[in-house]
């Protein structure tokens, strides 16, 4: 019986044109009645989730306990930085008025601001049919025949702020949805923009709003997809507001593991924790993945020996299916024999804020705030450890480079894990600090990527699970070592902790604890590389 009012309200709300007979004031009152009756609205976040994975979007609304994952500190920090970007973007419209909240009060305030013809509104709230939109920025446009106080439709430009350096397809779908809902309210949207960060902007002194952002006019692209988005909105309304849980697999069943939704395991109980979705780079080979799924093959051991896979994928299957370790000692030995001592095991930690913190940086450019260095001489039983951690809210670059220069010498290979990262950071340091450019080029010329031994398939173990990450390789080759006891266990958390240490109002003890945790984490990364190297050396010499 409790569902009857909700179902009744939905049936009214779903009828096209129902609100046309009401003026704005009555319309908002009707919306408030629906709110009290427990109507479930579809927000733009709901809609974008629907476009990505329909069943996950339904579960988020009806069974959030199976479709919501706790955000990590890094993810929470990323959201916070996104909010910071939007706050900066608002400064481009100094006369703007912010609508707080998406409840009835926020909806009413939005209507009042439109009636009073305020020029710019931040977070205006619109509810039409069952759709709810809180737009980032709405800017009134003066139209010649629309005099103040007239009853003619009001014209606006719509802006969506994104903490990215370019426009993508999801942004266009987002704006098409917003525009559709806002125009249902009787307003006219003249132009639509994505406000994103200018990738070419370099901070020099005070932040320049004019140079920091790009307002990309995407009106033509958004209008071109309006018809299709409106059709999807009708589909989403029927799907998401249904009380019946959708049956079967979710849309992510044909996606690689990294693109799975939060409720994947719930919606796809036949897919094991380690499945064909974990095949290396299978997300780039969706045709192969789809073929496996259509054959009902989910388990790695069920993949046919003659199935069309590349070398990495086939080795991964063989290692798991037959519990076989694939080792080419000759090629591993050749890689290691060519190394020049002393060996410098090096690892960086960086932070990449969307809004540049220091002069010389671009949006999202990495700030290298820490390194760990283990130095191993030929024949030595133990290495020497050195480290650097910048603890102040200032550019670490000069001190970072100077310290590295004093420790790394001019001869001997620099051993890293995934050289594209460290080498690109070095190039950025050299470009930003010309006095260290020669040093950084010299270091890059000495780099040896230990990960390549595993990426080139010289060593394949089932427990690598197709990954070349040190977190998978280390437990196999050096089982006594683990990150489990550390307070910081991965790079994303390290970045967020450094941000907290230098930017937030923490006690001296809290900052000291973060510094200690960062030191232990980064130190273990380079020591882990050394121990993996020694394990490979021992393997080749036995």
C-alpha positions in Angstrom: 0.0 0.0 0.0 2.9 2.4 0.7 3.9 2.2 -2.9 0.6 3.5 -4.3 1.2 7.2 -3.8 4.7 7.0 -5.3 3.5 5.1 -8.3 0.6 7.6 -8.8 2.9 10.6 -8.6 5.2 9.0 -11.1 2.4 8.4 -13.5 1.4 12.0 -13.4 5.0 13.2 -13.6 5.7 11.1 -16.6 3.0 12.5 -18.8 4.6 14.9 -21.4 3.2 18.4 -21.4 1.4 18.0 -18.0 3.3 21.0 -16.6 2.5 23.3 -19.5 -0.9 24.3 -18.0 0.8 25.6 -14.9 2.7 28.9 -14.5 6.1 28.8 -12.9 4.8 29.3 -9.4 2.2 26.6 -9.6 4.7 24.3 -11.2 7.1 24.6 -8.3 4.2 23.9 -5.9 3.4 20.8 -7.8 7.0 19.7 -7.6 6.9 20.2 -3.9 3.8 17.9 -3.7 5.7 15.3 -5.6 8.6 15.6 -3.3 6.4 15.0 -0.2 4.9 12.0 -1.9 8.4 10.5 -2.3 9.0 10.9 -6.0 12.4 9.5 -7.1 14.1 12.1 -9.4 16.7 11.3 -12.1 19.6 13.7 -11.7 22.3 14.3 -14.3 24.6 12.0 -12.3 21.9 9.3 -12.5 21.6 9.8 -16.2 25.3 9.7 -16.9 25.5 6.5 -14.8 22.6 5.1 -16.8 24.5 5.8 -20.1 27.5 4.0 -18.7 25.8 1.0 -17.0 22.0 0.9 -16.8 21.7 -1.8 -14.1 24.3 -0.2 -11.9 22.4 3.1 -12.1 19.2 1.3 -11.1 21.0 -0.4 -8.2 22.4 2.9 -7.0 18.9 4.3 -6.7 17.1 1.3 -5.3 19.8 -0.8 -3.7 22.7 1.5 -2.9 24.1 -1.0 -0.4 25.3 -3.2 -3.3 26.3 -0.4 -5.7 28.3 2.1 -3.6 31.9 1.7 -2.7 33.7 3.7 0.0 35.8 6.3 -1.6 39.6 6.2 -0.9 41.3 9.2 0.6 42.8 9.8 -2.9 39.4 9.8 -4.5 38.0 12.1 -1.8 40.9 14.5 -2.4 40.2 14.4 -6.2 36.6 15.4 -5.6 37.8 18.2 -3.3 40.2 19.5 -6.0 37.3 19.3 -8.5 35.2 21.5 -6.2 38.2 23.9 -6.0 38.3 24.2 -9.8 34.6 25.0 -9.9 35.0 27.7 -7.2 37.8 29.3 -9.3 35.7 29.2 -12.4 32.9 31.1 -10.7 35.3 33.9 -10.1 35.0 34.5 -13.9 31.5 35.7 -13.2 31.9 38.0 -10.2 28.2 39.0 -10.1 27.0 35.4 -9.8 24.6 34.3 -7.1 24.8 30.8 -5.6 21.8 28.5 -5.1 22.5 26.3 -2.1 20.8 22.9 -2.0 18.6 21.0 -4.4 15.5 20.8 -2.3 12.3 22.8 -2.6 14.0 25.9 -1.2 16.7 25.7 -3.8 14.2 25.2 -6.6 12.1 28.2 -5.4 15.2 30.4 -5.1 16.2 29.5 -8.6 12.7 30.5 -9.9 12.9 33.8 -8.0 16.3 34.7 -9.4 15.1 34.0 -12.9 12.0 36.1 -12.3 14.2 38.9 -10.9 16.4 38.6 -14.0 19.7 38.1 -12.2 22.5 37.9 -14.7 24.4 34.9 -13.5 23.3 32.0 -11.3 25.5 29.3 -9.9 23.9 25.8 -9.3 20.4 26.8 -10.4 18.0 23.9 -9.8 15.4 22.7 -12.3 12.9 19.9 -11.9 10.9 18.9 -15.0 8.9 15.8 -15.4 11.1 13.4 -13.2 14.4 15.0 -14.2 16.5 17.2 -11.8 19.4 19.4 -12.9 21.7 21.6 -10.9 23.6 23.5 -13.6 27.1 24.8 -12.8 26.6 28.3 -14.3 23.7 29.9 -16.1 24.3 33.3 -17.7 21.4 35.5 -18.8 21.7 36.8 -22.4 20.1 40.1 -23.4 17.9 39.7 -26.4 16.7 42.8 -28.3 13.0 42.1 -28.1 13.0 40.7 -24.6 12.8 43.8 -22.5 13.1 43.6 -18.7 9.9 42.3 -17.1 8.5 41.0 -20.4 6.8 37.6 -20.5 8.8 36.5 -23.4 11.1 33.4 -22.9 14.3 34.2 -21.1 17.6 33.4 -22.9 20.6 32.0 -21.2 24.0 30.5 -21.9 24.8 27.3 -20.1 28.3 26.5 -18.7 29.5 23.2 -17.3 32.8 23.3 -15.4 35.1 20.3 -15.7 38.4 19.6 -13.9 39.9 18.4 -17.1 42.2 19.8 -19.8 39.9 18.9 -22.7 36.3 18.2 -23.7 35.1 14.5 -23.9 32.0 12.7 -25.0 30.6 12.4 -21.5 30.7 16.2 -21.1 28.6 16.6 -24.2 26.0 14.1 -23.0 25.9 15.9 -19.7 25.2 19.2 -21.3 22.6 17.8 -23.7 20.8 16.3 -20.7 21.0 19.7 -18.8 19.8 21.7 -21.8 16.9 19.3 -22.4 15.6 19.7 -18.8 16.2 23.5 -18.6 14.4 24.1 -21.9 11.4 22.1 -20.6 11.1 24.8 -17.9 10.4 27.4 -20.6 13.9 29.0 -20.8 15.9 29.2 -24.0 19.5 28.1 -24.0 21.4 30.1 -26.7 24.9 28.6 -26.3 26.5 25.8 -24.2 30.1 25.8 -23.0 32.5 23.4 -21.3 34.8 25.4 -19.0 38.0 23.4 -18.6 41.5 24.0 -17.6 43.9 25.5 -20.2 46.6 22.8 -20.7 49.0 25.5 -22.0 48.7 27.8 -19.0 51.8 28.2 -16.9 51.5 29.8 -13.5 53.6 32.9 -13.1 52.9 34.9 -9.9 49.2 35.3 -9.2 46.8 32.9 -10.8 45.3 34.4 -14.0 41.6 33.4 -14.4 41.6 34.7 -18.0 44.4 32.4 -19.0 43.8 29.5 -16.7 40.4 28.4 -18.2 39.1 27.7 -21.6 35.4 28.2 -22.3 34.9 25.8 -25.2 31.7 26.6 -27.2 30.2 23.1 -27.8 26.7 24.4 -28.8 26.8 22.7 -32.2 28.0 19.3 -30.8 25.4 19.4 -28.0 22.5 20.3 -30.3 23.5 17.5 -32.7 23.0 14.9 -29.9 19.9 16.5 -28.3 17.4 14.2 -30.1 19.2 11.1 -29.2 19.7 12.2 -25.6 15.9 12.9 -25.3 15.2 9.4 -26.4 17.7 8.1 -23.8 16.0 10.2 -21.2 12.6 8.5 -21.9 14.3 5.1 -21.7 16.1 6.0 -18.5 12.8 7.2 -16.9 11.1 3.9 -17.6 14.2 1.9 -16.6 15.3 3.7 -13.5 11.9 4.4 -12.0 10.7 0.8 -12.3 10.3 -1.0 -9.0 11.3 -4.3 -10.6 15.0 -5.0 -10.5 16.5 -5.6 -14.0 17.4 -9.2 -14.6 20.7 -10.6 -15.9 24.2 -9.2 -16.3 25.0 -5.5 -16.3 26.4 -3.6 -19.3 30.0 -3.9 -18.0 30.0 -7.6 -18.7 31.8 -6.8 -22.0 34.3 -4.4 -20.4 37.8 -5.1 -19.0 38.2 -5.2 -15.2 39.3 -1.5 -14.9 36.0 -0.3 -16.4 33.7 -2.3 -14.2 30.9 -0.6 -12.2 30.7 -0.8 -8.4 28.0 -3.5 -8.5 29.6 -5.8 -11.1 30.1 -8.8 -8.8 26.5 -8.5 -7.6 25.1 -8.3 -11.2 27.4 -11.0 -12.6 27.6 -13.8 -10.0 29.0 -16.2 -12.5 32.1 -14.2 -13.1 34.8 -15.2 -10.6 37.1 -12.7 -8.8 39.8 -13.6 -11.3 38.3 -14.0 -14.7 38.8 -13.5 -18.4 38.1 -9.8 -17.7 41.5 -9.7 -16.1 43.4 -10.8 -19.3 46.1 -8.3 -20.0 44.9 -5.4 -22.1 41.6 -7.2 -22.8 39.8 -3.9 -22.5 41.5 -2.9 -25.8 40.3 -6.2 -27.4 36.5 -6.0 -26.7 35.8 -8.3 -29.7 37.8 -11.1 -28.1 36.2 -10.5 -24.7 32.7 -10.4 -26.1 33.4 -13.7 -27.9 34.5 -15.4 -24.7 31.5 -14.1 -22.8 29.1 -15.2 -25.6 30.6 -18.7 -25.3 29.9 -18.7 -21.6 33.6 -18.6 -20.7 34.3 -16.6 -17.6 37.0 -18.6 -15.8 40.6 -18.3 -17.0 41.1 -22.1 -17.0 38.2 -22.5 -19.4 39.8 -20.5 -22.2 40.5 -22.8 -25.1 44.2 -23.4 -25.9 43.6 -22.4 -29.5 41.7 -19.2 -28.7 43.1 -16.1 -30.6 45.0 -14.3 -27.9 48.3 -12.3 -28.1 51.5 -13.6 -26.4 51.0 -11.9 -23.1 47.4 -13.0 -22.8 48.2 -16.6 -23.8 51.1 -16.8 -21.4 48.8 -15.5 -18.7 46.3 -18.3 -19.4 48.9 -21.0 -19.6 50.5 -20.0 -16.3 47.1 -20.1 -14.6 45.6 -23.0 -16.4 48.5 -25.4 -16.0 50.1 -23.8 -12.9 53.2 -23.3 -14.9 56.0 -20.8 -14.3 57.4 -19.5 -17.6 61.1 -18.4 -17.3 63.7 -17.5 -19.9 66.9 -17.4 -17.8 69.1 -16.7 -20.8 67.3 -13.5 -21.7 67.0 -12.4 -18.1 70.7 -13.0 -17.6 71.5 -11.0 -20.7 69.5 -8.0 -19.4 71.2 -8.1 -16.0 74.7 -8.7 -17.2 74.7 -5.6 -19.2 74.0 -3.4 -16.2 76.8 -1.0 -15.0 77.5 -0.6 -11.3 76.9 1.0 -8.9 73.1 0.5 -9.3 70.8 3.3 -8.2 67.3 2.0 -7.4 65.2 5.1 -7.7 61.5 5.8 -7.2 59.6 9.1 -7.2 56.3 10.3 -5.6 54.4 13.1 -7.2 51.3 15.2 -6.8 49.4 16.5 -9.8 46.9 19.3 -8.9 44.5 20.7 -11.5 45.2 24.2 -10.3 49.0 24.8 -10.4 50.4 25.4 -6.9 53.7 26.9 -7.8 55.3 29.1 -10.6 56.4 27.2 -13.7 53.7 24.5 -13.5 50.8 23.7 -15.8 47.5 22.2 -14.8 47.9 18.6 -13.7 51.7 18.8 -14.1 53.4 16.6 -11.6 55.1 18.1 -8.5 57.9 15.7 -7.5 57.9 15.9 -3.7 59.8 12.8 -2.8 62.4 10.2 -3.9 63.9 7.1 -2.5 67.3 5.9 -3.6 69.0 2.6 -2.8 72.7 2.4 -4.0 74.2 -1.0 -4.5 77.9 -1.5 -5.3 79.1 -4.5 -7.2 79.7 -7.4 -4.8 78.2 -5.5 -1.8 75.9 -7.5 0.5 73.9 -4.5 1.5 72.9 -1.3 -0.2 73.0 2.3 1.1 69.7 4.2 1.4 69.1 7.9 0.8 65.9 9.8 0.6 64.3 13.2 0.0 61.0 14.5 1.2 59.8 18.1 0.8 57.7 19.1 3.8 56.8 22.7 3.1 54.2 24.3 0.8 56.7 25.5 -1.8 58.1 24.2 -5.0 60.2 21.1 -4.2 61.9 21.1 -7.7 65.2 22.9 -7.0 65.9 21.1 -3.8 64.7 17.8 -5.3 67.2 18.1 -8.2 70.1 19.4 -6.1 69.7 16.5 -3.6 69.5 14.0 -6.4 72.5 15.4 -8.1 74.6 15.0 -4.9 73.6 11.4 -4.6 73.3 9.8 -8.0 76.9 10.1 -9.3 77.8 10.1 -13.0 78.2 6.4 -13.7 76.1 3.3 -13.1 72.6 2.4 -14.2 69.5 4.0 -12.6 67.0 1.2 -12.0 63.3 2.1 -12.0 60.0 0.4 -12.3 58.1 1.7 -15.3 60.6 4.2 -16.8 58.0 6.2 -18.7 57.0 7.7 -15.3 60.4 8.7 -13.9 61.8 9.7 -17.3 58.9 12.0 -18.1 59.2 13.6 -14.6 62.9 14.2 -15.3 62.1 15.8 -18.6 59.6 18.1 -17.0 62.1 19.0 -14.3 64.7 19.8 -16.9 62.3 22.0 -18.9 61.2 23.9 -15.9 64.6 24.2 -14.3 67.2 24.7 -17.1 70.1 24.6 -14.7 69.3 20.9 -14.1 68.4 20.0 -17.6 71.8 18.4 -18.3 71.5 16.3 -15.1 68.1 15.1 -15.9 69.1 14.1 -19.5 72.1 12.3 -18.1 70.0 10.4 -15.6 67.5 9.4 -18.2 70.3 8.1 -20.4 71.3 5.7 -17.6 67.8 4.3 -16.8 67.1 0.6 -16.8 63.5 -0.5 -16.4 63.3 -3.6 -14.3 59.6 -4.0 -15.1 60.6 -4.8 -18.7 61.9 -8.2 -17.6 58.3 -9.1 -16.8 56.6 -7.0 -19.5 58.7 -8.8 -22.2 57.5 -12.1 -20.8 60.9 -13.4 -19.6 59.2 -14.3 -16.3 55.5 -15.2 -16.1 53.8 -16.5 -13.0 50.1 -17.2 -12.4 50.0 -15.0 -9.4 51.1 -12.0 -11.5 47.5 -12.2 -12.9 48.7 -10.6 -16.1 49.9 -7.5 -14.3 53.5 -6.1 -14.3 52.9 -4.1 -11.1 55.5 -4.4 -8.4 52.7 -5.1 -6.0 52.0 -8.4 -7.8 55.6 -9.4 -8.7 57.1 -8.8 -5.2 55.1 -11.4 -3.3 56.1 -14.1 -5.8 59.9 -13.4 -6.0 60.3 -12.0 -2.5 57.5 -13.5 -0.3 58.9 -12.1 2.9 58.3 -8.5 1.8 54.9 -6.9 2.0 53.2 -3.5 2.0 50.5 -4.8 4.3 51.9 -3.3 7.5 52.4 0.2 6.0 49.9 3.1 6.7 50.5 4.2 3.1 50.2 1.3 0.6 50.0 2.9 -2.9 51.0 6.1 -4.9 47.5 7.7 -4.9 47.4 7.6 -1.1 50.9 9.0 -0.9 50.0 12.0 -3.1 46.9 12.7 -1.0 48.8 12.5 2.3 51.5 14.9 1.0 48.7 17.3 0.0 47.3 17.1 3.5 50.7 17.6 5.1 51.6 20.8 3.2 48.1 22.4 2.7 45.9 21.4 5.6 45.8 22.8 9.1 47.3 19.8 10.9 49.2 19.5 14.2 52.9 19.1 14.2 52.5 15.5 15.3 50.1 14.7 12.5 52.5 16.2 10.0 55.4 14.2 11.5 53.4 11.0 11.2 52.6 11.6 7.5 56.2 12.3 6.8 57.3 9.1 8.5 54.6 7.1 6.6 55.7 8.6 3.3 59.3 7.8 4.0 58.6 4.2 4.8 56.4 3.7 1.8 58.8 5.2 -0.8 61.8 3.4 0.9 60.1 0.1 0.5 59.4 0.7 -3.2 63.1 1.0 -4.0 64.2 -1.8 -1.6 61.6 -4.0 -3.2 63.1 -3.4 -6.6 66.5 -4.2 -5.2 65.3 -7.5 -3.7 63.5 -8.5 -7.0 66.7 -7.7 -8.9 68.7 -9.9 -6.5 66.1 -12.7 -6.8 66.4 -12.6 -10.6 70.2 -12.6 -10.3 70.2 -15.6 -8.0 67.8 -17.4 -10.4 70.1 -16.9 -13.4 73.2 -18.0 -11.5 71.8 -21.2 -10.1 
